[in-house]
């Protein structure tokens, strides 16, 4: 949508008006306070920035032009105070991680204002403002779960065998096994976020990958990225063949059908009822196929349940106790392999990180390990 200077005054753009315009850039149906907002990101942005605007008002800061580096210094100091309050009493205040989240959300809002030329620069990005924040919580990137090459190979091999056996057995309905193989290989080789290809019922826009967003010939899928924009990402050959087999099996009557349909009976019956049909006595899945009723997409929670089951069934190496291959671990595993084999730039492009620093921080353990190896070789001569 086109932003405008509506609501501007000779004194500047009111913060509330700017926030409304910013939310509209993500949800065009939003008209202002009181409206429901579609999408988790704009909802969170509205909540955090609204609280910040209320704090600004107490500082007699009411327009975008009033927001200065000093404003953001004071805001960072306020967040620091709230962190200290929690350290003194765990029932009060906020964590350091939350403080950084709030500050970064406000900074994103101010970056939007810069893009629309309401501001010439983002005062939240000045180092003297950020210095007032609490120490950024550290985490060892190597401690975060990722699918190792051995784990990826093991689960892909397992779902492949399951799919082939189901296809070869005339007494077996092969759909679940074929779909599960397509789900696992897509996660294992593309580096997509789960919510970019599966339904997230907290966000109406994230209703699962659709066939019209998949180009099997070119090896490209188009997803709704974390930034709420449509983004293209690579679909390696390892994931193309399982998707082709799934498409042939389902033969979707419309390109807008979900790539990974759910056969959850209650959900299918809801779709059948919404289409104006009586509940069939036969299999609801066959009924929606025959009538061309669009089924729901597998959800992120459904995929987690699937991965837990597969992790129990398959001989996955290096899983301890109740551990299982997580949804986001697949994405980290793709980045891990690319970072090691092709470098940071390849990992950043595939994971679609806007900031290279994000990629660097995620895989800092690799750099540290390689540096240790180099240093060992240097000192081996002593």
Buried (B, 14 or more C-beta within 10 A) or exposed (E): EEBEEEEBEEEBBBBBBBBBBBBBBBBEEBEEEEBEBBBBBBBBBBEBBBEBBEBBEEBEBBBBBBBEBBBBBBBBBBBBEBBBBBEEEEEEBBBBEBBBBBBEBBBBBBBBBBEBEBBEEBBBBBEEBBEBBBEEEEEEBEEBBBBBEEBBBBBBEBBBEBBBEBBEEEEEBBBBBBBBBBBBBBBBBBBBBBBBBBBBEEBEBBBBBBBEBBEBEEBEBBBBBBEBEEBBBBBBEBBBBBBEBBBEBBEBBEEEBBBBBBBBEEBBBEBBEEEEBEEBEEBBBEBBBEBEBBBBBBBBBBBBEBBBEBBEEBEBEEBEEEEBBBBBBBBBBBBBBBBBEEEBEBBBBBBBBEEEEEBBBBBBBBEEEEEEEEEEEEEEEE
